[in-house]
Amino acid sequence: MTKAEKRSHERRAMRSPVEVLLPGRAALAMRATDISVGGIGLVAAANAPLGLEVQLRIPLPFGASGTQHFEVCARVQHSVFSNRDDGFRIGMVFLRPSDRLVVAIGDFLAR
């Protein structure tokens, strides 16, 4: 089974900044590469330990109000260095995403 076959959700390319919020630290800026209702791909300057749980702030178009920032808890599923991206490609799985976030991602995927 290939990595693509393991994915259970449709993904779409996404090129926007995402903030990683860690307790007691300034937000870390990362770059999104793709998103699905199940998770998000990021590129970061530093490696992330598998299983690490963090809070993400993700900008997404939402309704007629334009872009909104959604916060969601996520866990690192994989992290590997990518020469092409000049950083670590980090796969995050969403933990308990809000209904609003799921709707916003669904709308983004349908565009």
C-alpha positions in Angstrom: 0.0 0.0 0.0 1.4 3.4 -0.9 1.3 6.5 1.2 -1.4 8.0 -1.1 -3.5 4.9 -0.6 -3.3 5.2 3.2 -5.0 8.6 3.0 -8.7 8.5 3.8 -9.5 12.2 3.0 -9.3 14.2 -0.2 -6.4 16.7 -0.1 -5.9 20.0 -1.9 -2.8 22.1 -2.2 -2.6 25.1 0.1 0.1 27.7 0.2 -0.4 29.9 3.3 1.2 30.6 6.6 0.1 28.6 9.6 1.0 29.5 13.2 2.0 26.8 15.7 1.0 27.8 19.2 3.1 26.4 22.0 2.5 27.2 25.7 4.8 29.9 27.0 6.4 30.6 23.6 5.9 32.9 20.7 3.9 31.5 17.8 6.1 29.6 15.3 5.4 30.4 11.6 5.2 27.4 9.2 4.0 27.1 5.6 1.1 24.9 4.6 1.5 22.6 1.6 -1.9 20.8 1.6 -5.0 20.3 3.7 -7.8 17.8 4.1 -10.6 17.4 6.7 -8.3 15.0 8.5 -5.1 17.0 8.7 -2.6 19.4 7.1 0.9 19.2 5.6 3.4 21.8 6.8 7.0 22.8 6.0 9.2 23.9 8.9 12.8 24.9 9.5 13.1 22.4 12.4 12.2 18.7 12.8 9.1 17.9 14.9 9.0 14.8 17.2 6.4 12.2 16.3 3.4 12.3 18.5 3.9 15.9 19.5 0.5 17.6 20.0 0.3 21.4 19.3 -2.3 24.0 18.7 -2.5 25.4 15.1 -4.0 28.6 13.8 -5.0 28.2 10.2 -6.3 30.9 7.9 -9.2 29.7 5.6 -11.8 31.4 3.5 -15.2 31.1 5.3 -18.5 32.2 4.1 -19.1 35.8 3.0 -16.9 37.1 5.8 -13.7 36.4 4.0 -10.7 34.7 5.7 -11.1 33.5 9.2 -8.4 31.9 11.5 -9.3 28.6 12.9 -7.6 27.0 15.9 -7.3 23.2 16.1 -5.2 20.8 18.1 -3.1 18.5 15.9 -0.6 15.7 16.3 2.6 15.1 14.3 2.2 11.9 12.2 5.5 12.1 10.3 8.4 14.5 9.7 11.1 14.2 7.0 13.6 16.6 5.5 12.9 17.7 2.0 15.7 19.2 -0.1 13.0 20.5 -2.6 11.2 22.4 0.2 14.4 23.3 2.0 12.8 22.2 5.3 11.0 19.4 7.1 7.7 18.2 5.6 5.5 17.6 8.6 2.2 15.7 8.4 -0.3 16.7 11.1 -3.5 14.9 11.9 -6.3 17.1 13.4 -7.6 16.1 16.9 -11.2 17.0 17.5 -11.7 19.6 14.8 -14.7 21.9 15.2 -17.7 21.6 12.9 -16.9 25.1 11.6 -13.4 24.1 10.6 -14.6 20.9 8.9 -17.1 23.0 6.9 -14.5 25.6 6.0 -12.1 22.9 4.8 -14.9 21.2 2.8 -15.7 24.6 1.1 -12.0 25.1 0.4 -11.7 21.6 -1.2 -14.8 22.2 -3.3 -13.4 25.4 -4.9 
